[in-house]
Amino acid sequence: MMKLFKRRSFLKNARFASVAFGLHLAGCSWCLHGGGWNSLHPEIHHLGVADFPEWDVFRDRTPDGRELSVSLGGMQLDGVSSLLIYQNDVKESWELRLNGHRLGNLFTIEQAQVTPFSIQPEWVREDDNTLSILAPKAIDDIEVGDIRWSPMALEQALSDATVHVEVREKGLPIPCRLTIADERGALFPVHPLPDQPLAVRPGVIYTGDGHARFGLSEGTYTIYASRGFEYSVDRRTVEIVAGVDQIVHLDLRREVDTQGWIAADTHIHTRTFSGHGDARIDESMLSIAGEGIELAVATDHNHHTDFTEPARKMGVSRRFTSVIGNEVTTKTGHFNIFPVQSGSPLPDHSRTNWVALVDSMRQTSGVKVIILNHPRNIHNEFCPMDEELFNVQTGVHQFAKAFSFDGIELVTSAALQNDLMRVFRDWFALLNRGHRLVGVGSSDTHDISRYILGQGRSYIRCGDTNPSAISVEEACHSFLDGRVLVSMGLWVNMRVDGRFEVGDVATDLPDMFEVEIEVQGPSWVAADEVSLYLNGKLIRQIPVEPDLHRIQKALVQWTLPKPDKPAYLVAMAQGPGVKEPFWVIPRPYQHKTLDYTPRIIGATNPVWID
């Protein structure tokens, strides 16, 4: 029996001290924020369980309590009112109640954010009111506070002024992500004006045409425009004054030269067909276009999803090529398959034997590529690379006879590991054992803002002159040949002897040959090391001076002796994680250690040496 993973949790009847604050609204003198937001409690509190920190940053901090209870005093209202609450590092489901009535939940996002709530007038009492924040069972250290209230409905309270943002590339409107952050860097909610094709979350807007009009409360904000990894970021600090509308012009430019390589996310979910997360299918079309993905593979759980019509409906069909796919979700692992012929029967996801399972996936009409997803994550108490199934030293896997799938996710940005190299070490061991698996980068996002679509991605060698008419057949052929670069913040390519690139078999090499590694990244990331691996063993590594403004982060040349037996080379670069609110590197959602340092990474697939 394999070892099972269980998250630390607490008994249902466990009791923890709450934090209570008495604040009387009736007849008090309020501290007014912009837009008539009244400060009920400006302090921010750490909630969690003493002696059970979730992360290392909480190790030496004593929580203020397990839950939060705030006495609001008496309130006399004629209609709907509004509440704003600052939150940070929220991973689990924290419920808010006013006098026992459910307001909703804190937004499940570990990034700092100000979250809005509506209060119905029938929930309010004239004598006293209590706001409660109820803890989940699982460990989750959070920061919460700076509670603000407005006697107006959210639509009014968030609309002191109207902001019209226009984003262009070379003078033409372009799909993008807008990020609105307050002076603390927290995502701040907006009220979108009607009749706009936008995907909106607190502090985040995806627009398919570079335009967005929204209401915003009084205050000082930074508005960012971004378009994923290949593009620059533009930003403006704006001072919002009630009644004074603003037009904000932002410009983007392509910075990373990926000519001849298509940006692919082979792992995209929608709430519409996967049933969880928050990204409705129409909204996902805007985030695909807004993050600069050119080949978008739909991978809802056990569902053949087609993005073609939603992309047309949202006006972004010329921005990318849609591929019907499916995440075949089983009790013994998750597998992405694509392309799928429309109308094909579903694979039998009830199978647990990998040989039968892979055979069922291969028989699905049109399928050319099968990828083992997030191999170190646990689902249904099963981990594909559990130590009782897989020996990372020898590369021997109990299911080795079923390893006829084509790829393995090395970087899954919505399912990261504490140690970014962990899955790479698994991959090297499998390659050394003779399993020719293509390394993949993907997002596995189900959300609009919690996890960023295309943050983890793959670059596939393929014609890219028209992103709406990419040859899926050519892309799959290149993928199966291993002509793929793995990216999460860096783009790394390699040439051997000036003639061979990723996916090639290098033949007739001289006794000493050159390896050239190029590292690129946009002006908002930096690289700090470049590495070269021979048969999974680190043979060269140099530090790189981090430089945010240089697009070519490094160009490294090494001279190597020709190996005396068949071998493969893999190049890699890493750098510090992005912390700015438009592209924050998330924490792992499954973790066994408390420490985590966010990093960005880029890697090649092998160049094989004959």
C-alpha positions as CSV (number, residue, x, y, z in Angstrom):
1,M,0.0,0.0,0.0
2,M,1.3,3.4,-0.9
3,K,1.7,6.1,1.8
4,L,-1.2,8.4,2.0
5,F,-1.1,12.2,2.4
6,K,-3.4,13.9,4.9
7,R,-3.7,17.6,5.5
8,R,-3.5,18.6,9.1
9,S,-7.0,19.5,10.3
10,F,-8.9,19.9,13.5
11,L,-11.9,18.2,15.2
12,K,-15.3,19.7,14.5
13,N,-15.9,20.5,18.1
14,A,-12.5,22.1,18.7
15,R,-12.8,25.6,20.2
16,F,-10.3,28.5,19.9
17,A,-10.4,31.9,21.4
18,S,-11.9,34.6,19.2
19,V,-10.9,38.2,19.1
20,A,-13.7,40.7,20.0
21,F,-13.8,44.4,19.4
22,G,-16.7,46.7,20.5
23,L,-17.4,49.5,18.1
24,H,-20.6,51.5,18.4
25,L,-21.9,53.0,15.1
26,A,-25.0,54.7,16.4
27,G,-24.1,58.3,17.3
28,C,-20.3,57.7,16.9
29,S,-17.8,59.9,15.1
30,W,-16.6,57.9,12.1
31,C,-13.2,58.0,10.5
32,L,-14.0,58.5,6.8
33,H,-12.1,56.9,4.0
34,G,-12.5,57.9,0.4
35,G,-16.0,57.3,-1.1
36,G,-17.7,57.6,2.3
37,W,-16.1,54.4,3.6
38,N,-16.2,54.5,7.3
39,S,-13.3,52.9,9.2
40,L,-14.8,50.5,11.8
41,H,-11.6,48.9,12.7
42,P,-8.3,49.9,11.1
43,E,-6.1,47.2,12.7
44,I,-5.1,44.1,10.8
45,H,-5.1,40.8,12.7
46,H,-3.3,37.5,12.3
47,L,-5.7,34.6,12.7
48,G,-4.5,31.0,13.0
49,V,-3.7,28.4,15.5
50,A,-0.8,28.9,18.0
51,D,2.1,26.5,17.6
52,F,0.8,25.3,14.2
53,P,2.1,27.8,11.7
54,E,1.1,27.2,8.0
55,W,4.3,28.8,6.7
56,D,7.7,29.8,8.0
57,V,6.8,33.5,8.0
58,F,4.2,32.7,10.7
59,R,6.6,30.6,12.8
60,D,7.5,33.2,15.4
61,R,4.1,35.0,15.4
62,T,1.4,34.3,17.9
63,P,-2.1,34.5,16.3
64,D,-4.6,37.0,17.7
65,G,-7.0,34.1,17.8
66,R,-8.6,31.4,15.7
67,E,-11.6,33.5,14.7
68,L,-12.7,37.1,14.7
69,S,-15.8,38.6,16.3
70,V,-16.5,42.3,16.0
71,S,-19.3,44.1,17.8
72,L,-20.6,46.8,15.5
73,G,-23.1,48.5,17.8
74,G,-26.4,49.7,16.6
75,M,-27.2,50.6,13.0
76,Q,-30.2,52.2,11.4
77,L,-30.4,51.7,7.6
78,D,-33.0,52.2,4.9
79,G,-31.4,50.0,2.3
80,V,-28.4,47.8,1.2
81,S,-25.1,48.8,2.7
82,S,-21.5,47.7,2.0
83,L,-18.4,46.3,3.7
84,L,-14.8,46.2,2.7
85,I,-12.3,43.9,4.4
86,Y,-8.6,43.6,3.8
87,Q,-7.3,40.0,3.6
88,N,-4.0,38.4,2.9
89,D,-2.8,34.8,2.5
90,V,-6.3,33.2,2.4
91,K,-6.1,29.6,1.2
92,E,-9.1,28.0,2.8
93,S,-12.8,28.9,3.1
94,W,-13.4,31.6,5.7
95,E,-17.0,32.5,6.2
96,L,-18.4,35.9,7.2
97,R,-21.7,36.3,9.1
98,L,-23.5,39.3,10.3
99,N,-25.9,38.5,13.2
100,G,-25.9,34.9,12.0
101,H,-26.7,35.8,8.4
102,R,-24.1,34.7,5.8
103,L,-22.4,37.6,4.1
104,G,-20.2,35.2,2.0
105,N,-16.6,34.1,2.2
106,L,-13.2,35.7,2.1
107,F,-11.9,35.4,-1.5
108,T,-9.7,32.3,-1.8
109,I,-6.5,34.0,-2.9
110,E,-3.2,34.2,-1.1
111,Q,-2.4,37.6,-2.6
112,A,-3.3,40.7,-0.6
113,Q,-6.7,41.9,-1.5
114,V,-9.6,44.2,-0.3
115,T,-12.8,42.2,-0.6
116,P,-16.3,43.7,-0.8
117,F,-19.5,42.4,0.7
118,S,-23.2,43.5,0.5
119,I,-25.3,43.8,3.7
120,Q,-29.1,43.4,3.3
121,P,-31.1,45.8,5.5
122,E,-33.2,43.0,7.1
123,W,-30.0,41.6,8.6
124,V,-29.3,44.7,10.6
125,R,-30.4,45.4,14.2
126,E,-30.9,48.8,15.8
127,D,-29.3,47.9,19.1
128,D,-26.3,45.8,18.4
129,N,-24.7,43.9,15.4
130,T,-22.0,41.3,15.4
131,L,-19.7,40.5,12.5
132,S,-18.0,37.1,12.7
133,I,-15.3,35.6,10.6
134,L,-15.5,31.8,11.0
135,A,-12.4,29.6,10.6
136,P,-12.1,26.5,8.4
137,K,-11.1,23.2,9.9
138,A,-7.7,23.1,8.2
139,I,-4.7,25.2,9.2
140,D,-4.7,28.5,7.4
141,D,-2.8,31.5,8.8
142,I,-4.3,34.7,7.4
143,E,-4.2,38.4,7.9
144,V,-7.6,40.2,8.0
145,G,-8.9,43.6,9.2
146,D,-9.1,47.2,8.2
147,I,-12.9,46.8,8.2
148,R,-14.7,49.6,6.4
149,W,-18.4,50.2,6.0
150,S,-20.5,52.4,3.7
151,P,-24.3,53.2,3.9
152,M,-24.5,52.8,0.2
153,A,-24.8,49.8,-2.1
154,L,-21.5,48.5,-3.6
155,E,-22.3,49.9,-7.0
156,Q,-22.4,53.4,-5.5
157,A,-19.7,52.9,-2.9
158,L,-17.2,51.8,-5.5
159,S,-18.1,54.5,-8.0
160,D,-16.8,57.8,-6.7
161,A,-15.4,58.4,-10.1
162,T,-15.3,56.6,-13.4
163,V,-11.9,55.5,-14.9
164,H,-11.6,54.7,-18.6
165,V,-8.4,52.8,-19.3
166,E,-7.1,52.4,-22.9
167,V,-4.2,50.0,-23.6
168,R,-2.4,49.9,-26.9
169,E,0.5,48.2,-28.7
170,K,2.0,50.4,-31.5
171,G,-1.1,52.5,-31.4
172,L,-3.6,49.6,-31.7
173,P,-5.9,48.3,-28.9
174,I,-4.6,45.0,-27.5
175,P,-6.1,42.4,-25.1
176,C,-4.5,42.6,-21.7
177,R,-4.9,42.2,-17.9
178,L,-5.5,45.3,-15.8
179,T,-4.4,45.2,-12.2
180,I,-5.7,47.8,-9.7
181,A,-3.8,48.0,-6.4
182,D,-4.1,50.3,-3.5
183,E,-1.2,52.0,-1.6
184,R,-0.5,48.8,0.2
185,G,-0.2,46.8,-3.0
186,A,-3.5,45.0,-2.3
187,L,-5.9,44.3,-5.1
188,F,-8.8,46.7,-4.8
189,P,-12.4,46.1,-6.1
190,V,-13.9,48.2,-8.9
191,H,-17.4,48.4,-10.3
192,P,-17.4,47.7,-14.1
193,L,-19.8,49.8,-16.1
194,P,-22.4,47.7,-18.0
195,D,-22.3,46.4,-21.6
196,Q,-18.6,45.6,-21.6
197,P,-17.0,42.2,-22.4
198,L,-14.8,42.0,-19.3
199,A,-13.7,39.4,-16.8
200,V,-13.7,41.2,-13.4
201,R,-12.5,40.2,-10.0
202,P,-11.4,42.4,-7.1
203,G,-8.4,44.4,-8.5
204,V,-8.3,42.4,-11.8
205,I,-9.9,43.1,-15.2
206,Y,-9.3,41.2,-18.4
207,T,-10.3,43.1,-21.5
208,G,-10.4,41.6,-25.0
209,D,-10.0,45.0,-26.8
210,G,-7.8,47.0,-24.5
211,H,-10.6,49.1,-23.1
212,A,-12.3,49.1,-19.7
213,R,-14.6,51.6,-17.9
214,F,-15.1,51.1,-14.2
215,G,-16.0,53.0,-11.1
216,L,-13.4,53.3,-8.3
217,S,-13.5,54.7,-4.8
218,E,-11.6,57.8,-3.7
219,G,-7.9,57.1,-3.0
220,T,-4.5,56.5,-4.5
221,Y,-4.0,53.5,-6.7
222,T,-1.6,52.0,-9.2
223,I,-3.1,50.7,-12.4
224,Y,-1.0,48.1,-14.2
225,A,-1.4,46.8,-17.8
226,S,0.2,43.5,-18.6
227,R,-0.1,40.8,-21.3
228,G,1.8,37.8,-20.0
229,F,5.3,36.8,-20.2
230,E,6.4,38.2,-23.6
231,Y,5.2,41.8,-23.0
232,S,6.3,44.8,-21.0
233,V,4.3,46.2,-18.2
234,D,3.0,49.8,-18.0
235,R,1.7,51.4,-14.9
236,R,0.2,54.7,-13.7
237,T,-0.4,56.0,-10.2
238,V,-3.8,57.7,-10.1
239,E,-5.4,59.9,-7.5
240,I,-9.2,59.3,-7.5
241,V,-11.3,62.2,-6.4
242,A,-15.1,62.0,-6.1
243,G,-16.8,63.3,-9.2
244,V,-13.6,63.7,-11.3
245,D,-13.5,61.1,-14.1
246,Q,-10.2,60.0,-15.5
247,I,-8.8,58.6,-18.8
248,V,-5.7,56.5,-18.4
249,H,-3.6,55.6,-21.4
250,L,-1.2,52.7,-21.1
251,D,1.2,51.2,-23.7
252,L,2.6,47.7,-24.1
253,R,5.3,46.4,-26.3
254,R,6.5,42.9,-27.1
255,E,9.9,42.4,-25.4
256,V,10.7,38.7,-25.6
257,D,11.5,37.4,-29.1
258,T,9.8,34.0,-29.5
259,Q,9.6,34.0,-33.3
260,G,9.1,30.5,-34.5
261,W,7.7,29.3,-31.1
262,I,4.1,29.4,-30.1
263,A,3.0,30.1,-26.5
264,A,0.8,27.2,-25.4
265,D,-1.1,26.5,-22.2
266,T,-2.0,22.8,-22.3
267,H,-4.0,22.8,-19.0
268,I,-6.9,25.2,-18.8
269,H,-10.1,24.6,-16.8
270,T,-13.4,26.5,-16.7
271,R,-15.9,26.5,-13.8
272,T,-18.6,26.0,-16.5
273,F,-17.5,22.4,-17.2
274,S,-15.1,21.5,-14.4
275,G,-17.4,22.6,-11.7
276,H,-14.9,24.4,-9.5
277,G,-12.8,27.5,-9.5
278,D,-14.5,30.7,-10.6
279,A,-13.6,31.1,-14.3
280,R,-16.7,30.9,-16.5
281,I,-15.9,29.8,-20.0
282,D,-16.6,33.2,-21.6
283,E,-14.3,34.9,-19.1
284,S,-11.6,32.4,-19.7
285,M,-11.5,33.5,-23.4
286,L,-10.5,37.0,-22.2
287,S,-7.8,35.7,-19.9
288,I,-6.3,33.5,-22.7
289,A,-6.1,36.5,-25.0
290,G,-5.1,38.8,-22.2
291,E,-2.1,36.7,-21.2
292,G,-0.9,36.2,-24.8
293,I,-1.5,32.5,-25.1
294,E,-1.5,31.4,-28.8
295,L,-2.5,27.7,-28.5
296,A,-5.1,27.2,-25.8
297,V,-6.0,23.6,-24.9
298,A,-9.3,23.1,-23.1
299,T,-8.9,20.5,-20.3
300,D,-12.0,20.3,-18.2
301,H,-12.4,17.3,-16.0
302,N,-13.7,14.3,-18.1
303,H,-15.3,16.7,-20.6
304,H,-14.5,17.5,-24.2
305,T,-14.6,21.4,-24.1
306,D,-14.4,23.5,-27.3
307,F,-13.4,27.1,-26.9
308,T,-14.2,28.0,-30.5
309,E,-17.7,29.5,-30.1
310,P,-17.0,31.3,-26.7
311,A,-13.9,32.9,-28.2
312,R,-15.9,34.2,-31.2
313,K,-18.6,35.4,-28.8
314,M,-16.1,37.4,-26.7
315,G,-14.4,38.9,-29.8
316,V,-11.0,37.3,-29.3
317,S,-11.0,34.4,-31.8
318,R,-8.3,36.0,-33.9
319,R,-6.0,36.1,-30.9
320,F,-5.4,32.3,-30.4
321,T,-6.1,28.8,-31.8
322,S,-8.4,26.7,-29.7
323,V,-7.8,23.0,-29.2
324,I,-10.4,20.5,-27.8
325,G,-8.9,18.5,-25.0
326,N,-9.8,16.7,-21.8
327,E,-8.3,16.2,-18.4
328,V,-9.0,12.6,-17.9
329,T,-9.4,12.6,-14.1
330,T,-9.1,9.3,-12.4
331,K,-8.5,7.8,-9.0
332,T,-4.9,7.0,-10.1
333,G,-3.8,10.3,-11.7
334,H,-4.8,13.1,-14.0
335,F,-3.9,13.1,-17.7
336,N,-4.4,15.7,-20.4
337,I,-5.3,14.5,-23.9
338,F,-5.5,16.5,-27.1
339,P,-6.5,17.2,-29.8
340,V,-9.9,15.5,-29.4
341,Q,-12.3,15.2,-32.4
342,S,-15.6,17.0,-31.7
343,G,-18.3,14.5,-30.7
344,S,-15.9,11.7,-29.6
345,P,-16.9,9.4,-26.8
346,L,-15.2,10.1,-23.5
347,P,-12.3,7.9,-22.3
348,D,-13.2,5.5,-19.5
349,H,-12.0,7.5,-16.5
350,S,-13.2,4.8,-14.1
351,R,-10.2,2.6,-15.0
352,T,-7.3,2.6,-12.5
353,N,-4.9,0.3,-14.4
354,W,-2.6,2.7,-16.3
355,V,-2.2,0.3,-19.2
356,A,-5.9,0.1,-19.8
357,L,-6.3,3.8,-19.0
358,V,-3.7,5.0,-21.5
359,D,-5.2,2.6,-24.1
360,S,-8.6,4.1,-23.6
361,M,-7.2,7.6,-24.0
362,R,-5.4,6.6,-27.2
363,Q,-8.6,5.3,-28.7
364,T,-10.3,8.7,-28.3
365,S,-10.7,10.1,-31.9
366,G,-8.0,12.6,-32.8
367,V,-5.8,12.3,-29.7
368,K,-2.1,12.6,-30.5
369,V,-0.7,13.8,-27.1
370,I,-1.1,12.4,-23.6
371,I,0.5,14.3,-20.6
372,L,0.8,13.1,-17.0
373,N,-0.3,16.1,-14.9
374,H,1.2,17.5,-11.7
375,P,3.0,14.2,-10.9
376,R,3.9,15.2,-7.3
377,N,0.5,16.3,-6.2
378,I,-2.0,14.1,-4.3
379,H,-5.6,13.6,-5.5
380,N,-7.9,10.9,-4.1
381,E,-5.1,9.9,-1.7
382,F,-2.9,9.0,-4.7
383,C,0.4,10.5,-5.9
384,P,1.8,9.3,-9.2
385,M,5.4,9.7,-7.9
386,D,4.9,8.4,-4.4
387,E,8.1,6.8,-3.0
388,E,6.3,3.4,-2.8
389,L,5.6,3.6,-6.6
390,F,8.7,5.4,-7.8
391,N,12.4,5.2,-7.0
392,V,13.9,8.6,-8.0
393,Q,17.4,7.2,-7.7
394,T,16.9,4.4,-10.2
395,G,14.0,5.8,-12.3
396,V,12.1,2.5,-11.7
397,H,8.3,2.9,-11.5
398,Q,5.9,0.2,-10.7
399,F,3.7,1.3,-13.6
400,A,6.6,1.4,-16.0
401,K,4.8,-0.8,-18.6
402,A,2.2,1.9,-18.9
403,F,4.6,4.7,-19.6
404,S,3.4,5.1,-23.1
405,F,2.1,8.6,-22.6
406,D,4.0,11.4,-24.2
407,G,4.7,14.2,-21.7
408,I,5.0,15.1,-18.0
409,E,4.3,18.4,-16.4
410,L,7.5,19.8,-14.9
411,V,6.1,23.3,-13.9
412,T,2.4,23.6,-13.1
413,S,2.1,27.2,-11.9
414,A,-1.2,26.5,-10.0
415,A,0.3,23.4,-8.4
416,L,3.9,24.3,-7.5
417,Q,6.3,22.3,-5.3
418,N,8.3,23.8,-2.4
419,D,11.3,22.7,-4.3
420,L,11.0,23.6,-8.0
421,M,13.6,21.1,-8.9
422,R,11.8,18.1,-7.4
423,V,9.8,17.2,-10.5
424,F,12.8,17.9,-12.7
425,R,14.8,15.3,-10.7
426,D,11.9,12.8,-11.3
427,W,12.0,13.6,-15.0
428,F,15.8,13.1,-15.2
429,A,15.5,9.8,-13.5
430,L,12.8,8.7,-16.0
431,L,14.8,9.9,-19.0
432,N,17.8,8.0,-17.7
433,R,15.6,4.9,-17.4
434,G,14.7,5.2,-21.1
435,H,11.3,6.9,-20.9
436,R,11.2,9.5,-23.6
437,L,8.8,12.0,-21.9
438,V,8.5,15.6,-23.1
439,G,8.8,18.1,-20.3
440,V,5.8,20.5,-20.1
441,G,5.0,23.9,-18.5
442,S,1.3,24.7,-17.9
443,S,-1.0,26.7,-15.5
444,D,-3.8,24.3,-14.5
445,T,-5.8,27.3,-13.7
446,H,-9.5,27.2,-12.8
447,D,-9.6,30.9,-11.9
448,I,-9.5,34.4,-13.2
449,S,-7.2,36.0,-10.5
450,R,-6.2,33.4,-7.9
451,Y,-4.0,31.5,-10.4
452,I,-2.9,33.2,-13.6
453,L,-3.6,31.5,-16.9
454,G,-0.5,30.9,-18.9
455,Q,1.9,31.8,-16.0
456,G,3.3,28.3,-16.5
457,R,3.4,27.6,-20.2
458,S,5.2,25.7,-23.0
459,Y,6.8,27.1,-26.1
460,I,6.4,24.7,-29.0
461,R,8.4,25.0,-32.3
462,C,5.7,25.9,-34.8
463,G,4.7,28.5,-37.4
464,D,3.4,31.5,-35.5
465,T,2.6,34.2,-38.1
466,N,-1.2,33.9,-37.5
467,P,-2.1,33.0,-33.9
468,S,-5.7,32.2,-35.0
469,A,-4.6,29.6,-37.6
470,I,-1.9,27.6,-35.9
471,S,-1.4,24.2,-37.4
472,V,-2.4,21.9,-34.6
473,E,-1.0,19.0,-36.5
474,E,2.4,20.7,-36.8
475,A,2.3,21.7,-33.1
476,C,1.6,18.2,-32.0
477,H,4.3,16.8,-34.3
478,S,6.8,19.2,-32.8
479,F,5.6,18.4,-29.3
480,L,6.1,14.7,-29.8
481,D,9.6,15.4,-31.2
482,G,10.5,17.2,-28.0
483,R,10.8,20.7,-29.5
484,V,9.4,22.3,-26.4
485,L,10.6,24.9,-24.0
486,V,9.3,25.1,-20.4
487,S,8.6,28.6,-19.1
488,M,7.5,30.3,-15.9
489,G,9.0,33.7,-16.1
490,L,12.1,32.9,-18.2
491,W,12.6,31.6,-21.8
492,V,15.6,29.4,-22.2
493,N,16.9,28.0,-25.5
494,M,20.0,26.0,-26.4
495,R,22.1,25.2,-29.5
496,V,24.7,22.4,-29.7
497,D,27.7,22.8,-32.0
498,G,25.8,25.6,-33.7
499,R,23.7,23.1,-35.6
500,F,21.4,21.3,-33.2
501,E,18.5,22.6,-31.2
502,V,16.0,21.2,-28.6
503,G,14.5,17.9,-29.8
504,D,17.4,17.2,-32.2
505,V,19.8,14.3,-32.1
506,A,23.3,15.8,-32.4
507,T,25.5,13.6,-34.6
508,D,29.1,13.7,-35.8
509,L,30.2,16.0,-33.0
510,P,33.8,16.9,-32.7
511,D,35.8,15.8,-29.6
512,M,35.2,19.2,-28.1
513,F,31.9,21.0,-29.0
514,E,30.2,24.2,-28.1
515,V,26.9,24.6,-26.2
516,E,25.2,28.0,-26.4
517,I,22.4,28.9,-24.0
518,E,20.3,32.0,-24.4
519,V,18.0,33.3,-21.6
520,Q,15.4,35.9,-22.2
521,G,12.8,37.5,-20.1
522,P,10.7,40.7,-20.0
523,S,11.8,43.9,-18.3
524,W,10.0,43.0,-15.1
525,V,11.9,39.7,-14.3
526,A,15.5,38.9,-13.6
527,A,17.6,35.8,-13.9
528,D,20.4,35.0,-11.3
529,E,21.7,31.6,-12.5
530,V,22.2,29.5,-15.6
531,S,22.7,25.7,-15.4
532,L,23.5,22.8,-17.7
533,Y,22.7,19.2,-17.0
534,L,24.2,16.1,-18.7
535,N,22.0,13.0,-18.2
536,G,20.4,14.7,-15.3
537,K,23.6,15.6,-13.6
538,L,24.6,19.3,-13.1
539,I,27.8,19.8,-15.0
540,R,28.0,23.6,-15.4
541,Q,26.4,26.5,-13.5
542,I,27.2,30.2,-13.4
543,P,25.6,33.1,-11.5
544,V,24.1,35.9,-13.5
545,E,23.9,39.5,-12.4
546,P,20.1,40.2,-12.1
547,D,19.1,42.9,-14.5
548,L,15.4,43.8,-14.8
549,H,15.9,46.0,-17.9
550,R,18.0,43.7,-20.1
551,I,15.7,41.4,-22.2
552,Q,18.5,39.0,-23.0
553,K,19.3,38.0,-19.4
554,A,22.2,35.8,-20.3
555,L,24.1,34.3,-23.3
556,V,26.4,31.6,-22.1
557,Q,28.8,29.4,-24.1
558,W,30.5,26.3,-22.7
559,T,32.9,23.9,-24.4
560,L,32.3,20.3,-23.5
561,P,34.0,17.0,-24.3
562,K,32.0,14.6,-26.5
563,P,30.5,11.9,-24.2
564,D,31.7,8.4,-24.8
565,K,28.1,7.1,-24.8
566,P,24.6,8.3,-25.8
567,A,23.6,11.3,-23.6
568,Y,21.3,14.3,-23.4
569,L,21.7,17.9,-22.4
570,V,19.1,20.1,-20.7
571,A,19.6,23.8,-20.0
572,M,17.9,25.8,-17.3
573,A,17.8,29.3,-15.7
574,Q,16.2,30.6,-12.6
575,G,15.6,33.9,-10.9
576,P,13.8,35.6,-8.0
577,G,10.1,35.3,-7.9
578,V,7.8,38.1,-9.1
579,K,6.1,39.9,-6.2
580,E,4.3,42.8,-8.0
581,P,0.6,42.3,-7.9
582,F,0.1,41.8,-11.6
583,W,2.1,38.5,-11.7
584,V,2.6,37.2,-8.2
585,I,4.2,33.7,-8.1
586,P,1.7,31.6,-5.9
587,R,2.6,29.4,-3.1
588,P,2.2,25.6,-3.4
589,Y,-1.3,24.6,-2.4
590,Q,0.0,21.2,-1.2
591,H,3.1,21.5,0.9
592,K,4.9,19.3,3.5
593,T,7.4,21.9,4.7
594,L,6.9,25.4,6.0
595,D,9.5,27.1,4.0
596,Y,9.0,28.5,0.5
597,T,10.9,31.0,-1.6
598,P,9.2,31.9,-4.9
599,R,11.3,31.5,-8.0
600,I,10.9,31.8,-11.7
601,I,12.3,29.2,-14.0
602,G,12.9,28.3,-17.7
603,A,14.2,25.1,-19.1
604,T,14.7,23.3,-22.4
605,N,13.8,19.8,-23.3
606,P,16.8,17.6,-24.2
607,V,19.2,17.9,-27.1
608,W,20.2,14.2,-27.6
609,I,23.8,13.3,-28.3
610,D,24.4,10.2,-30.4
